[in-house]
Amino acid sequence: MVQHLGIEFLSVHENIISAKMPVDHRTIQPMGLLHGGASLVLAETLGSVASTLLIDLNTHYCVGLEINANHLKSVRNGYVTGMATPIHLGKKTHVWDIRIHNEKDELVCISRLTVAIIQKN
């Protein structure tokens, strides 16, 4: 999905991760606007990768448990950039705040992702 939508990771710093995604034929809905589902793919990708970087992959894995989003502004072209920051980093769950901005740094979408941290058998 990441490759198909053209998502590119930009940075990883102290539990904060960012990536950009093009607004083009792969990510727009029929009216020519950024598809809300594409924004959620970007958000879940950021939070899931961020959690993966924080856990011991030899003993645990992580999966998305719940995601929600508010779409605040439409985008027709260019790129959107998402940044995930932690709200809660527990032993069994991580909760991420993901904010997606357009190229004018206007808030386009705000999302919250809960990730389950599961012990391997």
C-alpha positions, -999 to +999 in steps of 0.1 A: +000+000+000+028+024+009+046+019-024+013+019-044+002+053-029+037+068-032+042+074+005+078+086+013+092+086+048+108+119+057+122+117+092+122+097+125+132+116+157+125+107+193+092+089+188+081+113+161+079+101+125+068+120+093+060+111+057+046+127+026+020+114+001+012+128-033-023+140-041-027+125-076-047+098-095-038+072-068-051+092-039-081+112-051-118+104-051-141+110-081-146+147-073-108+152-076-102+157-039-078+138-016-097+106-006-103+103+031-093+067+029-059+077+015-054+101+045-062+072+068-037+049+050-010+076+056-021+080+093-021+043+100+012+038+082+028+064+103+015+052+136+021+015+129+057+021+117+063+043+147+052+016+171+072-010+152+103+010+158+097+010+196+091-026+202+113-057+203+103-075+171+118-107+184+092-110+211+063-088+200+044-075+169+019-047+166-013-042+147-038-013+143-066-017+168-087+015+161-084+046+140-105+077+136-101+109+116-116+143+111-111+156+075-108+194+079-097+208+046-098+195+010-067+191-012-067+188-050-030+185-058+006+185-046+016+166-015+003+162+020+027+156+049+018+136+080+034+136+114+028+111+142+035+119+178+028+096+208-001+102+232+004+070+252+032+044+250+022+015+272+032-022+273+001-034+255-011-003+235+003+027+219-019+057+210-007+081+183-018+116+172-014+120+135-017+154+119-017+158+081-010+192+065-010+205+029+019+223+013+007+256+028+011+240+063-027+241+067-042+212+088-061+189+064-068+159+087-063+149+123-063+113+133-059+091+164-046+056+160-045+029+187-020+001+181-021-032+200+013-046+211+010-084+210+034-109+224+045-136+200+039-172+210 
